[in-house]
Amino acid sequence: MNKRTYGKFCCVVNCKNTQYNTKNVHFYSFSMKPHTVEQREKWIKGVRRRNADGSLWQPNKYTKICSEHFIGNAKSEHPLSPSFLPTIFL
């Protein structure tokens, strides 16, 4: 993956969406709030990224995932919604 240092871009492997090359795509942060730990862990597992040493990848406060990975092209805050977790990984 190319190192991008400025702007918003999607962290999903092989997703090329950035704030510069896409319109009508939103970029969501991985929540760092204590009460959203379970949701955050599920997002991390869904992204299925690994570090070079094989360990589980962890997002930082700047990491984003684009709306194209959510059903309906938008995330939901409701745990029972199909858009609560990113599930579209082509």
PDB file of N, CA, C and O in Angstrom, chain B, residues numbered from 101:
ATOM      1  N   MET B 101       0.845  -1.171   0.000  1.00  0.00           N
ATOM      2  CA  MET B 101       0.000   0.000   0.000  1.00  0.00           C
ATOM      3  C   MET B 101       0.894   1.238   0.000  1.00  0.00           C
ATOM      4  O   MET B 101       1.871   1.308   0.745  1.00  0.00           O
ATOM      5  N   ASN B 102       0.560   2.182  -0.815  1.00  0.00           N
ATOM      6  CA  ASN B 102       1.327   3.422  -0.866  1.00  0.00           C
ATOM      7  C   ASN B 102       1.101   4.231   0.394  1.00  0.00           C
ATOM      8  O   ASN B 102       0.004   4.254   0.951  1.00  0.00           O
ATOM      9  N   LYS B 103       2.146   4.886   0.829  1.00  0.00           N
ATOM     10  CA  LYS B 103       2.015   5.739   2.009  1.00  0.00           C
ATOM     11  C   LYS B 103       1.419   7.075   1.579  1.00  0.00           C
ATOM     12  O   LYS B 103       1.991   7.791   0.757  1.00  0.00           O
ATOM     13  N   ARG B 104       0.275   7.391   2.142  1.00  0.00           N
ATOM     14  CA  ARG B 104      -0.376   8.664   1.870  1.00  0.00           C
ATOM     15  C   ARG B 104      -0.314   9.467   3.147  1.00  0.00           C
ATOM     16  O   ARG B 104      -0.657   8.963   4.217  1.00  0.00           O
ATOM     17  N   THR B 105       0.114  10.690   3.051  1.00  0.00           N
ATOM     18  CA  THR B 105       0.342  11.441   4.274  1.00  0.00           C
ATOM     19  C   THR B 105      -0.668  12.547   4.530  1.00  0.00           C
ATOM     20  O   THR B 105      -0.759  13.039   5.654  1.00  0.00           O
ATOM     21  N   TYR B 106      -1.425  12.949   3.527  1.00  0.00           N
ATOM     22  CA  TYR B 106      -2.355  14.058   3.721  1.00  0.00           C
ATOM     23  C   TYR B 106      -3.740  13.694   3.227  1.00  0.00           C
ATOM     24  O   TYR B 106      -3.888  12.948   2.259  1.00  0.00           O
ATOM     25  N   GLY B 107      -4.758  14.225   3.896  1.00  0.00           N
ATOM     26  CA  GLY B 107      -6.127  14.023   3.458  1.00  0.00           C
ATOM     27  C   GLY B 107      -6.730  12.730   3.955  1.00  0.00           C
ATOM     28  O   GLY B 107      -6.097  11.946   4.662  1.00  0.00           O
ATOM     29  N   LYS B 108      -7.974  12.535   3.562  1.00  0.00           N
ATOM     30  CA  LYS B 108      -8.707  11.340   3.968  1.00  0.00           C
ATOM     31  C   LYS B 108      -8.586  10.284   2.882  1.00  0.00           C
ATOM     32  O   LYS B 108      -8.713  10.577   1.693  1.00  0.00           O
ATOM     33  N   PHE B 109      -8.338   9.046   3.308  1.00  0.00           N
ATOM     34  CA  PHE B 109      -8.322   7.921   2.393  1.00  0.00           C
ATOM     35  C   PHE B 109      -8.790   6.689   3.143  1.00  0.00           C
ATOM     36  O   PHE B 109      -8.674   6.607   4.365  1.00  0.00           O
ATOM     37  N   CYS B 110      -9.321   5.732   2.395  1.00  0.00           N
ATOM     38  CA  CYS B 110      -9.873   4.516   2.993  1.00  0.00           C
ATOM     39  C   CYS B 110      -8.754   3.542   3.346  1.00  0.00           C
ATOM     40  O   CYS B 110      -7.819   3.347   2.569  1.00  0.00           O
ATOM     41  N   CYS B 111      -8.860   2.934   4.521  1.00  0.00           N
ATOM     42  CA  CYS B 111      -7.842   2.001   5.018  1.00  0.00           C
ATOM     43  C   CYS B 111      -8.007   0.585   4.497  1.00  0.00           C
ATOM     44  O   CYS B 111      -7.129  -0.251   4.715  1.00  0.00           O
ATOM     45  N   VAL B 112      -9.113   0.288   3.810  1.00  0.00           N
ATOM     46  CA  VAL B 112      -9.359  -1.073   3.339  1.00  0.00           C
ATOM     47  C   VAL B 112      -8.378  -1.405   2.216  1.00  0.00           C
ATOM     48  O   VAL B 112      -8.182  -0.618   1.290  1.00  0.00           O
ATOM     49  N   VAL B 113      -7.774  -2.574   2.315  1.00  0.00           N
ATOM     50  CA  VAL B 113      -6.810  -3.020   1.316  1.00  0.00           C
ATOM     51  C   VAL B 113      -7.463  -3.010  -0.066  1.00  0.00           C
ATOM     52  O   VAL B 113      -8.574  -3.510  -0.244  1.00  0.00           O
ATOM     53  N   ASN B 114      -6.768  -2.441  -1.024  1.00  0.00           N
ATOM     54  CA  ASN B 114      -7.191  -2.328  -2.424  1.00  0.00           C
ATOM     55  C   ASN B 114      -8.322  -1.337  -2.671  1.00  0.00           C
ATOM     56  O   ASN B 114      -8.780  -1.219  -3.808  1.00  0.00           O
ATOM     57  N   CYS B 115      -8.780  -0.635  -1.673  1.00  0.00           N
ATOM     58  CA  CYS B 115      -9.762   0.432  -1.880  1.00  0.00           C
ATOM     59  C   CYS B 115      -8.972   1.700  -2.191  1.00  0.00           C
ATOM     60  O   CYS B 115      -8.083   2.084  -1.431  1.00  0.00           O
ATOM     61  N   LYS B 116      -9.287   2.331  -3.275  1.00  0.00           N
ATOM     62  CA  LYS B 116      -8.542   3.506  -3.738  1.00  0.00           C
ATOM     63  C   LYS B 116      -9.263   4.820  -3.446  1.00  0.00           C
ATOM     64  O   LYS B 116      -8.839   5.871  -3.926  1.00  0.00           O
ATOM     65  N   ASN B 117     -10.341   4.777  -2.670  1.00  0.00           N
ATOM     66  CA  ASN B 117     -11.115   5.991  -2.415  1.00  0.00           C
ATOM     67  C   ASN B 117     -10.364   6.969  -1.524  1.00  0.00           C
ATOM     68  O   ASN B 117      -9.843   6.608  -0.469  1.00  0.00           O
ATOM     69  N   THR B 118     -10.324   8.216  -1.979  1.00  0.00           N
ATOM     70  CA  THR B 118      -9.761   9.315  -1.199  1.00  0.00           C
ATOM     71  C   THR B 118     -10.717  10.490  -1.282  1.00  0.00           C
ATOM     72  O   THR B 118     -11.641  10.492  -2.095  1.00  0.00           O
ATOM     73  N   GLN B 119     -10.495  11.473  -0.452  1.00  0.00           N
ATOM     74  CA  GLN B 119     -11.340  12.665  -0.512  1.00  0.00           C
ATOM     75  C   GLN B 119     -11.139  13.408  -1.828  1.00  0.00           C
ATOM     76  O   GLN B 119     -11.974  14.231  -2.201  1.00  0.00           O
ATOM     77  N   TYR B 120     -10.063  13.135  -2.527  1.00  0.00           N
ATOM     78  CA  TYR B 120      -9.752  13.844  -3.765  1.00  0.00           C
ATOM     79  C   TYR B 120     -10.292  13.164  -5.016  1.00  0.00           C
ATOM     80  O   TYR B 120     -10.550  13.836  -6.015  1.00  0.00           O
ATOM     81  N   ASN B 121     -10.469  11.846  -4.984  1.00  0.00           N
ATOM     82  CA  ASN B 121     -10.873  11.152  -6.206  1.00  0.00           C
ATOM     83  C   ASN B 121     -12.297  10.609  -6.180  1.00  0.00           C
ATOM     84  O   ASN B 121     -12.710   9.944  -7.130  1.00  0.00           O
ATOM     85  N   THR B 122     -13.048  10.868  -5.135  1.00  0.00           N
ATOM     86  CA  THR B 122     -14.421  10.361  -5.062  1.00  0.00           C
ATOM     87  C   THR B 122     -15.372  11.457  -4.603  1.00  0.00           C
ATOM     88  O   THR B 122     -15.021  12.314  -3.793  1.00  0.00           O
ATOM     89  N   LYS B 123     -16.572  11.405  -5.138  1.00  0.00           N
ATOM     90  CA  LYS B 123     -17.628  12.313  -4.695  1.00  0.00           C
ATOM     91  C   LYS B 123     -18.714  11.467  -4.049  1.00  0.00           C
ATOM     92  O   LYS B 123     -18.859  10.286  -4.364  1.00  0.00           O
ATOM     93  N   ASN B 124     -19.456  12.058  -3.169  1.00  0.00           N
ATOM     94  CA  ASN B 124     -20.563  11.383  -2.486  1.00  0.00           C
ATOM     95  C   ASN B 124     -20.111  10.168  -1.683  1.00  0.00           C
ATOM     96  O   ASN B 124     -20.896   9.248  -1.454  1.00  0.00           O
ATOM     97  N   VAL B 125     -18.868  10.161  -1.263  1.00  0.00           N
ATOM     98  CA  VAL B 125     -18.352   9.118  -0.381  1.00  0.00           C
ATOM     99  C   VAL B 125     -17.938   9.797   0.913  1.00  0.00           C
ATOM    100  O   VAL B 125     -17.247  10.816   0.904  1.00  0.00           O
ATOM    101  N   HIS B 126     -18.367   9.222   2.018  1.00  0.00           N
ATOM    102  CA  HIS B 126     -18.022   9.760   3.330  1.00  0.00           C
ATOM    103  C   HIS B 126     -16.923   8.895   3.936  1.00  0.00           C
ATOM    104  O   HIS B 126     -16.789   7.718   3.601  1.00  0.00           O
ATOM    105  N   PHE B 127     -16.147   9.484   4.820  1.00  0.00           N
ATOM    106  CA  PHE B 127     -15.069   8.767   5.486  1.00  0.00           C
ATOM    107  C   PHE B 127     -15.320   8.784   6.985  1.00  0.00           C
ATOM    108  O   PHE B 127     -15.512   9.844   7.581  1.00  0.00           O
ATOM    109  N   TYR B 128     -15.316   7.593   7.591  1.00  0.00           N
ATOM    110  CA  TYR B 128     -15.627   7.443   9.007  1.00  0.00           C
ATOM    111  C   TYR B 128     -14.388   7.020   9.788  1.00  0.00           C
ATOM    112  O   TYR B 128     -13.580   6.218   9.319  1.00  0.00           O
ATOM    113  N   SER B 129     -14.259   7.570  10.971  1.00  0.00           N
ATOM    114  CA  SER B 129     -13.163   7.201  11.874  1.00  0.00           C
ATOM    115  C   SER B 129     -13.533   5.962  12.668  1.00  0.00           C
ATOM    116  O   SER B 129     -14.711   5.681  12.889  1.00  0.00           O
ATOM    117  N   PHE B 130     -12.527   5.230  13.093  1.00  0.00           N
ATOM    118  CA  PHE B 130     -12.721   4.129  14.029  1.00  0.00           C
ATOM    119  C   PHE B 130     -12.870   4.772  15.402  1.00  0.00           C
ATOM    120  O   PHE B 130     -11.975   5.485  15.855  1.00  0.00           O
ATOM    121  N   SER B 131     -13.966   4.530  16.047  1.00  0.00           N
ATOM    122  CA  SER B 131     -14.233   5.181  17.329  1.00  0.00           C
ATOM    123  C   SER B 131     -13.196   4.790  18.375  1.00  0.00           C
ATOM    124  O   SER B 131     -12.795   3.629  18.467  1.00  0.00           O
ATOM    125  N   MET B 132     -12.779   5.754  19.144  1.00  0.00           N
ATOM    126  CA  MET B 132     -11.825   5.531  20.233  1.00  0.00           C
ATOM    127  C   MET B 132     -12.513   5.619  21.598  1.00  0.00           C
ATOM    128  O   MET B 132     -11.857   5.527  22.635  1.00  0.00           O
ATOM    129  N   LYS B 133     -13.817   5.796  21.593  1.00  0.00           N
ATOM    130  CA  LYS B 133     -14.562   5.959  22.845  1.00  0.00           C
ATOM    131  C   LYS B 133     -14.669   4.619  23.575  1.00  0.00           C
ATOM    132  O   LYS B 133     -14.875   3.582  22.944  1.00  0.00           O
ATOM    133  N   PRO B 134     -14.532   4.638  24.891  1.00  0.00           N
ATOM    134  CA  PRO B 134     -14.577   3.392  25.665  1.00  0.00           C
ATOM    135  C   PRO B 134     -15.863   2.584  25.474  1.00  0.00           C
ATOM    136  O   PRO B 134     -15.822   1.354  25.489  1.00  0.00           O
ATOM    137  N   HIS B 135     -16.991   3.251  25.298  1.00  0.00           N
ATOM    138  CA  HIS B 135     -18.257   2.524  25.181  1.00  0.00           C
ATOM    139  C   HIS B 135     -18.471   1.917  23.787  1.00  0.00           C
ATOM    140  O   HIS B 135     -19.474   1.238  23.566  1.00  0.00           O
ATOM    141  N   THR B 136     -17.553   2.147  22.852  1.00  0.00           N
ATOM    142  CA  THR B 136     -17.687   1.585  21.505  1.00  0.00           C
ATOM    143  C   THR B 136     -16.592   0.560  21.184  1.00  0.00           C
ATOM    144  O   THR B 136     -16.333   0.271  20.016  1.00  0.00           O
ATOM    145  N   VAL B 137     -15.964   0.023  22.205  1.00  0.00           N
ATOM    146  CA  VAL B 137     -14.864  -0.932  22.006  1.00  0.00           C
ATOM    147  C   VAL B 137     -15.318  -2.130  21.174  1.00  0.00           C
ATOM    148  O   VAL B 137     -14.599  -2.558  20.272  1.00  0.00           O
ATOM    149  N   GLU B 138     -16.485  -2.669  21.461  1.00  0.00           N
ATOM    150  CA  GLU B 138     -16.965  -3.851  20.742  1.00  0.00           C
ATOM    151  C   GLU B 138     -17.161  -3.542  19.254  1.00  0.00           C
ATOM    152  O   GLU B 138     -16.758  -4.324  18.393  1.00  0.00           O
ATOM    153  N   GLN B 139     -17.780  -2.402  18.963  1.00  0.00           N
ATOM    154  CA  GLN B 139     -17.976  -2.008  17.568  1.00  0.00           C
ATOM    155  C   GLN B 139     -16.630  -1.814  16.874  1.00  0.00           C
ATOM    156  O   GLN B 139     -16.446  -2.268  15.745  1.00  0.00           O
ATOM    157  N   ARG B 140     -15.709  -1.158  17.528  1.00  0.00           N
ATOM    158  CA  ARG B 140     -14.373  -0.905  16.971  1.00  0.00           C
ATOM    159  C   ARG B 140     -13.667  -2.219  16.637  1.00  0.00           C
ATOM    160  O   ARG B 140     -13.097  -2.361  15.555  1.00  0.00           O
ATOM    161  N   GLU B 141     -13.703  -3.172  17.556  1.00  0.00           N
ATOM    162  CA  GLU B 141     -13.052  -4.461  17.328  1.00  0.00           C
ATOM    163  C   GLU B 141     -13.673  -5.191  16.136  1.00  0.00           C
ATOM    164  O   GLU B 141     -12.963  -5.843  15.370  1.00  0.00           O
ATOM    165  N   LYS B 142     -14.975  -5.086  15.978  1.00  0.00           N
ATOM    166  CA  LYS B 142     -15.642  -5.728  14.842  1.00  0.00           C
ATOM    167  C   LYS B 142     -15.266  -5.049  13.529  1.00  0.00           C
ATOM    168  O   LYS B 142     -15.118  -5.718  12.506  1.00  0.00           O
ATOM    169  N   TRP B 143     -15.113  -3.738  13.549  1.00  0.00           N
ATOM    170  CA  TRP B 143     -14.658  -3.023  12.351  1.00  0.00           C
ATOM    171  C   TRP B 143     -13.258  -3.496  11.976  1.00  0.00           C
ATOM    172  O   TRP B 143     -12.981  -3.753  10.804  1.00  0.00           O
ATOM    173  N   ILE B 144     -12.376  -3.610  12.965  1.00  0.00           N
ATOM    174  CA  ILE B 144     -10.994  -4.041  12.714  1.00  0.00           C
ATOM    175  C   ILE B 144     -10.983  -5.444  12.110  1.00  0.00           C
ATOM    176  O   ILE B 144     -10.269  -5.698  11.139  1.00  0.00           O
ATOM    177  N   LYS B 145     -11.765  -6.346  12.677  1.00  0.00           N
ATOM    178  CA  LYS B 145     -11.835  -7.710  12.144  1.00  0.00           C
ATOM    179  C   LYS B 145     -12.397  -7.714  10.730  1.00  0.00           C
ATOM    180  O   LYS B 145     -11.943  -8.480   9.881  1.00  0.00           O
ATOM    181  N   GLY B 146     -13.387  -6.857  10.475  1.00  0.00           N
ATOM    182  CA  GLY B 146     -13.988  -6.774   9.147  1.00  0.00           C
ATOM    183  C   GLY B 146     -13.018  -6.300   8.085  1.00  0.00           C
ATOM    184  O   GLY B 146     -13.058  -6.771   6.949  1.00  0.00           O
ATOM    185  N   VAL B 147     -12.152  -5.376   8.444  1.00  0.00           N
ATOM    186  CA  VAL B 147     -11.173  -4.841   7.491  1.00  0.00           C
ATOM    187  C   VAL B 147     -10.153  -5.908   7.099  1.00  0.00           C
ATOM    188  O   VAL B 147      -9.630  -5.883   5.985  1.00  0.00           O
ATOM    189  N   ARG B 148      -9.868  -6.838   8.000  1.00  0.00           N
ATOM    190  CA  ARG B 148      -8.983  -7.984   7.741  1.00  0.00           C
ATOM    191  C   ARG B 148      -7.589  -7.572   7.262  1.00  0.00           C
ATOM    192  O   ARG B 148      -7.065  -8.124   6.294  1.00  0.00           O
ATOM    193  N   ARG B 149      -7.012  -6.619   7.937  1.00  0.00           N
ATOM    194  CA  ARG B 149      -5.636  -6.211   7.622  1.00  0.00           C
ATOM    195  C   ARG B 149      -4.695  -6.812   8.650  1.00  0.00           C
ATOM    196  O   ARG B 149      -5.069  -7.046   9.799  1.00  0.00           O
ATOM    197  N   ARG B 150      -3.477  -7.054   8.219  1.00  0.00           N
ATOM    198  CA  ARG B 150      -2.415  -7.547   9.098  1.00  0.00           C
ATOM    199  C   ARG B 150      -1.189  -6.667   8.916  1.00  0.00           C
ATOM    200  O   ARG B 150      -0.971  -6.091   7.851  1.00  0.00           O
ATOM    201  N   ASN B 151      -0.408  -6.575   9.957  1.00  0.00           N
ATOM    202  CA  ASN B 151       0.878  -5.887   9.866  1.00  0.00           C
ATOM    203  C   ASN B 151       1.865  -6.795   9.143  1.00  0.00           C
ATOM    204  O   ASN B 151       1.598  -7.982   8.955  1.00  0.00           O
ATOM    205  N   ALA B 152       2.994  -6.246   8.740  1.00  0.00           N
ATOM    206  CA  ALA B 152       4.010  -7.012   8.008  1.00  0.00           C
ATOM    207  C   ALA B 152       4.477  -8.244   8.779  1.00  0.00           C
ATOM    208  O   ALA B 152       4.837  -9.255   8.176  1.00  0.00           O
ATOM    209  N   ASP B 153       4.473  -8.162  10.112  1.00  0.00           N
ATOM    210  CA  ASP B 153       4.908  -9.300  10.931  1.00  0.00           C
ATOM    211  C   ASP B 153       3.789 -10.303  11.195  1.00  0.00           C
ATOM    212  O   ASP B 153       3.991 -11.278  11.919  1.00  0.00           O
ATOM    213  N   GLY B 154       2.604 -10.072  10.612  1.00  0.00           N
ATOM    214  CA  GLY B 154       1.472 -10.977  10.774  1.00  0.00           C
ATOM    215  C   GLY B 154       0.552 -10.642  11.924  1.00  0.00           C
ATOM    216  O   GLY B 154      -0.505 -11.257  12.065  1.00  0.00           O
ATOM    217  N   SER B 155       0.928  -9.686  12.747  1.00  0.00           N
ATOM    218  CA  SER B 155       0.076  -9.300  13.876  1.00  0.00           C
ATOM    219  C   SER B 155      -1.142  -8.514  13.392  1.00  0.00           C
ATOM    220  O   SER B 155      -1.145  -7.959  12.293  1.00  0.00           O
ATOM    221  N   LEU B 156      -2.159  -8.482  14.222  1.00  0.00           N
ATOM    222  CA  LEU B 156      -3.397  -7.787  13.879  1.00  0.00           C
ATOM    223  C   LEU B 156      -3.153  -6.289  13.779  1.00  0.00           C
ATOM    224  O   LEU B 156      -2.605  -5.674  14.693  1.00  0.00           O
ATOM    225  N   TRP B 157      -3.563  -5.720  12.670  1.00  0.00           N
ATOM    226  CA  TRP B 157      -3.434  -4.293  12.423  1.00  0.00           C
ATOM    227  C   TRP B 157      -4.349  -3.519  13.366  1.00  0.00           C
ATOM    228  O   TRP B 157      -5.441  -3.980  13.698  1.00  0.00           O
ATOM    229  N   GLN B 158      -3.904  -2.352  13.793  1.00  0.00           N
ATOM    230  CA  GLN B 158      -4.698  -1.474  14.648  1.00  0.00           C
ATOM    231  C   GLN B 158      -4.773  -0.088  14.011  1.00  0.00           C
ATOM    232  O   GLN B 158      -3.747   0.467  13.618  1.00  0.00           O
ATOM    233  N   PRO B 159      -5.971   0.473  13.907  1.00  0.00           N
ATOM    234  CA  PRO B 159      -6.098   1.823  13.363  1.00  0.00           C
ATOM    235  C   PRO B 159      -5.624   2.854  14.376  1.00  0.00           C
ATOM    236  O   PRO B 159      -5.563   2.580  15.575  1.00  0.00           O
ATOM    237  N   ASN B 160      -5.289   4.042  13.883  1.00  0.00           N
ATOM    238  CA  ASN B 160      -4.966   5.141  14.790  1.00  0.00           C
ATOM    239  C   ASN B 160      -6.074   6.190  14.702  1.00  0.00           C
ATOM    240  O   ASN B 160      -7.080   5.970  14.028  1.00  0.00           O
ATOM    241  N   LYS B 161      -5.902   7.296  15.356  1.00  0.00           N
ATOM    242  CA  LYS B 161      -6.977   8.294  15.411  1.00  0.00           C
ATOM    243  C   LYS B 161      -7.243   8.953  14.062  1.00  0.00           C
ATOM    244  O   LYS B 161      -8.269   9.613  13.899  1.00  0.00           O
ATOM    245  N   TYR B 162      -6.356   8.792  13.103  1.00  0.00           N
ATOM    246  CA  TYR B 162      -6.538   9.384  11.780  1.00  0.00           C
ATOM    247  C   TYR B 162      -7.078   8.397  10.746  1.00  0.00           C
ATOM    248  O   TYR B 162      -7.434   8.803   9.640  1.00  0.00           O
ATOM    249  N   THR B 163      -7.145   7.125  11.081  1.00  0.00           N
ATOM    250  CA  THR B 163      -7.565   6.091  10.141  1.00  0.00           C
ATOM    251  C   THR B 163      -9.041   6.242   9.798  1.00  0.00           C
ATOM    252  O   THR B 163      -9.875   6.495  10.667  1.00  0.00           O
ATOM    253  N   LYS B 164      -9.345   6.082   8.514  1.00  0.00           N
ATOM    254  CA  LYS B 164     -10.720   6.217   8.024  1.00  0.00           C
ATOM    255  C   LYS B 164     -11.104   4.992   7.205  1.00  0.00           C
ATOM    256  O   LYS B 164     -10.257   4.305   6.634  1.00  0.00           O
ATOM    257  N   ILE B 165     -12.405   4.743   7.168  1.00  0.00           N
ATOM    258  CA  ILE B 165     -12.978   3.741   6.272  1.00  0.00           C
ATOM    259  C   ILE B 165     -14.090   4.441   5.502  1.00  0.00           C
ATOM    260  O   ILE B 165     -14.856   5.215   6.076  1.00  0.00           O
ATOM    261  N   CYS B 166     -14.177   4.170   4.213  1.00  0.00           N
ATOM    262  CA  CYS B 166     -15.151   4.908   3.405  1.00  0.00           C
ATOM    263  C   CYS B 166     -16.529   4.258   3.446  1.00  0.00           C
ATOM    264  O   CYS B 166     -16.687   3.084   3.783  1.00  0.00           O
ATOM    265  N   SER B 167     -17.512   5.067   3.091  1.00  0.00           N
ATOM    266  CA  SER B 167     -18.910   4.641   3.163  1.00  0.00           C
ATOM    267  C   SER B 167     -19.242   3.529   2.173  1.00  0.00           C
ATOM    268  O   SER B 167     -20.272   2.872   2.328  1.00  0.00           O
ATOM    269  N   GLU B 168     -18.415   3.300   1.173  1.00  0.00           N
ATOM    270  CA  GLU B 168     -18.698   2.235   0.211  1.00  0.00           C
ATOM    271  C   GLU B 168     -18.624   0.841   0.826  1.00  0.00           C
ATOM    272  O   GLU B 168     -19.032  -0.132   0.192  1.00  0.00           O
ATOM    273  N   HIS B 169     -18.115   0.730   2.038  1.00  0.00           N
ATOM    274  CA  HIS B 169     -18.012  -0.569   2.703  1.00  0.00           C
ATOM    275  C   HIS B 169     -19.191  -0.839   3.645  1.00  0.00           C
ATOM    276  O   HIS B 169     -19.199  -1.831   4.374  1.00  0.00           O
ATOM    277  N   PHE B 170     -20.176   0.047   3.622  1.00  0.00           N
ATOM    278  CA  PHE B 170     -21.370  -0.092   4.458  1.00  0.00           C
ATOM    279  C   PHE B 170     -22.601  -0.261   3.576  1.00  0.00           C
ATOM    280  O   PHE B 170     -22.716   0.388   2.536  1.00  0.00           O
ATOM    281  N   ILE B 171     -23.510  -1.121   3.985  1.00  0.00           N
ATOM    282  CA  ILE B 171     -24.773  -1.291   3.270  1.00  0.00           C
ATOM    283  C   ILE B 171     -25.497   0.049   3.268  1.00  0.00           C
ATOM    284  O   ILE B 171     -25.610   0.703   4.305  1.00  0.00           O
ATOM    285  N   GLY B 172     -25.983   0.451   2.110  1.00  0.00           N
ATOM    286  CA  GLY B 172     -26.677   1.728   1.984  1.00  0.00           C
ATOM    287  C   GLY B 172     -25.729   2.910   1.857  1.00  0.00           C
ATOM    288  O   GLY B 172     -26.169   4.060   1.853  1.00  0.00           O
ATOM    289  N   ASN B 173     -24.439   2.642   1.754  1.00  0.00           N
ATOM    290  CA  ASN B 173     -23.412   3.674   1.578  1.00  0.00           C
ATOM    291  C   ASN B 173     -23.325   4.654   2.745  1.00  0.00           C
ATOM    292  O   ASN B 173     -22.937   5.809   2.568  1.00  0.00           O
ATOM    293  N   ALA B 174     -23.690   4.185   3.940  1.00  0.00           N
ATOM    294  CA  ALA B 174     -23.577   5.025   5.142  1.00  0.00           C
ATOM    295  C   ALA B 174     -23.564   4.133   6.372  1.00  0.00           C
ATOM    296  O   ALA B 174     -24.251   3.112   6.413  1.00  0.00           O
ATOM    297  N   LYS B 175     -22.784   4.518   7.371  1.00  0.00           N
ATOM    298  CA  LYS B 175     -22.766   3.739   8.616  1.00  0.00           C
ATOM    299  C   LYS B 175     -23.973   4.113   9.470  1.00  0.00           C
ATOM    300  O   LYS B 175     -24.542   5.196   9.333  1.00  0.00           O
ATOM    301  N   SER B 176     -24.340   3.205  10.339  1.00  0.00           N
ATOM    302  CA  SER B 176     -25.438   3.430  11.272  1.00  0.00           C
ATOM    303  C   SER B 176     -24.902   3.317  12.693  1.00  0.00           C
ATOM    304  O   SER B 176     -23.972   2.554  12.954  1.00  0.00           O
ATOM    305  N   GLU B 177     -25.483   4.065  13.593  1.00  0.00           N
ATOM    306  CA  GLU B 177     -25.117   3.979  15.010  1.00  0.00           C
ATOM    307  C   GLU B 177     -25.971   2.948  15.747  1.00  0.00           C
ATOM    308  O   GLU B 177     -25.718   2.656  16.916  1.00  0.00           O
ATOM    309  N   HIS B 178     -26.970   2.401  15.076  1.00  0.00           N
ATOM    310  CA  HIS B 178     -27.869   1.434  15.714  1.00  0.00           C
ATOM    311  C   HIS B 178     -27.299   0.021  15.570  1.00  0.00           C
ATOM    312  O   HIS B 178     -27.080  -0.442  14.451  1.00  0.00           O
ATOM    313  N   PRO B 179     -27.056  -0.666  16.687  1.00  0.00           N
ATOM    314  CA  PRO B 179     -26.420  -1.993  16.647  1.00  0.00           C
ATOM    315  C   PRO B 179     -27.167  -3.053  15.844  1.00  0.00           C
ATOM    316  O   PRO B 179     -26.551  -4.016  15.388  1.00  0.00           O
ATOM    317  N   LEU B 180     -28.469  -2.904  15.659  1.00  0.00           N
ATOM    318  CA  LEU B 180     -29.233  -3.900  14.908  1.00  0.00           C
ATOM    319  C   LEU B 180     -29.308  -3.588  13.416  1.00  0.00           C
ATOM    320  O   LEU B 180     -29.843  -4.384  12.645  1.00  0.00           O
ATOM    321  N   SER B 181     -28.788  -2.463  13.012  1.00  0.00           N
ATOM    322  CA  SER B 181     -28.806  -2.073  11.603  1.00  0.00           C
ATOM    323  C   SER B 181     -27.767  -2.871  10.821  1.00  0.00           C
ATOM    324  O   SER B 181     -26.680  -3.139  11.334  1.00  0.00           O
ATOM    325  N   PRO B 182     -28.090  -3.253   9.586  1.00  0.00           N
ATOM    326  CA  PRO B 182     -27.088  -3.933   8.762  1.00  0.00           C
ATOM    327  C   PRO B 182     -25.900  -3.029   8.409  1.00  0.00           C
ATOM    328  O   PRO B 182     -24.871  -3.516   7.940  1.00  0.00           O
ATOM    329  N   SER B 183     -26.035  -1.732   8.630  1.00  0.00           N
ATOM    330  CA  SER B 183     -24.950  -0.780   8.355  1.00  0.00           C
ATOM    331  C   SER B 183     -24.163  -0.400   9.602  1.00  0.00           C
ATOM    332  O   SER B 183     -23.389   0.557   9.583  1.00  0.00           O
ATOM    333  N   PHE B 184     -24.357  -1.144  10.677  1.00  0.00           N
ATOM    334  CA  PHE B 184     -23.609  -0.880  11.908  1.00  0.00           C
ATOM    335  C   PHE B 184     -22.140  -1.255  11.747  1.00  0.00           C
ATOM    336  O   PHE B 184     -21.260  -0.637  12.345  1.00  0.00           O
ATOM    337  N   LEU B 185     -21.889  -2.277  10.932  1.00  0.00           N
ATOM    338  CA  LEU B 185     -20.524  -2.752  10.676  1.00  0.00           C
ATOM    339  C   LEU B 185     -20.236  -2.707   9.182  1.00  0.00           C
ATOM    340  O   LEU B 185     -21.144  -2.917   8.378  1.00  0.00           O
ATOM    341  N   PRO B 186     -19.001  -2.438   8.794  1.00  0.00           N
ATOM    342  CA  PRO B 186     -18.662  -2.505   7.375  1.00  0.00           C
ATOM    343  C   PRO B 186     -18.652  -3.967   6.924  1.00  0.00           C
ATOM    344  O   PRO B 186     -17.997  -4.807   7.540  1.00  0.00           O
ATOM    345  N   THR B 187     -19.379  -4.262   5.854  1.00  0.00           N
ATOM    346  CA  THR B 187     -19.479  -5.651   5.397  1.00  0.00           C
ATOM    347  C   THR B 187     -19.216  -5.819   3.909  1.00  0.00           C
ATOM    348  O   THR B 187     -19.217  -6.946   3.414  1.00  0.00           O
ATOM    349  N   ILE B 188     -18.992  -4.737   3.190  1.00  0.00           N
ATOM    350  CA  ILE B 188     -18.794  -4.818   1.744  1.00  0.00           C
ATOM    351  C   ILE B 188     -17.307  -4.644   1.447  1.00  0.00           C
ATOM    352  O   ILE B 188     -16.761  -3.545   1.549  1.00  0.00           O
ATOM    353  N   PHE B 189     -16.670  -5.741   1.080  1.00  0.00           N
ATOM    354  CA  PHE B 189     -15.238  -5.735   0.770  1.00  0.00           C
ATOM    355  C   PHE B 189     -15.034  -6.476  -0.541  1.00  0.00           C
ATOM    356  O   PHE B 189     -14.938  -7.703  -0.557  1.00  0.00           O
ATOM    357  N   LEU B 190     -14.968  -5.739  -1.633  1.00  0.00           N
ATOM    358  CA  LEU B 190     -14.858  -6.367  -2.953  1.00  0.00           C
ATOM    359  C   LEU B 190     -13.445  -6.674  -3.313  1.00  0.00           C
ATOM    360  O   LEU B 190     -13.185  -7.205  -4.393  1.00  0.00           O
TER     361      LEU B 190
END
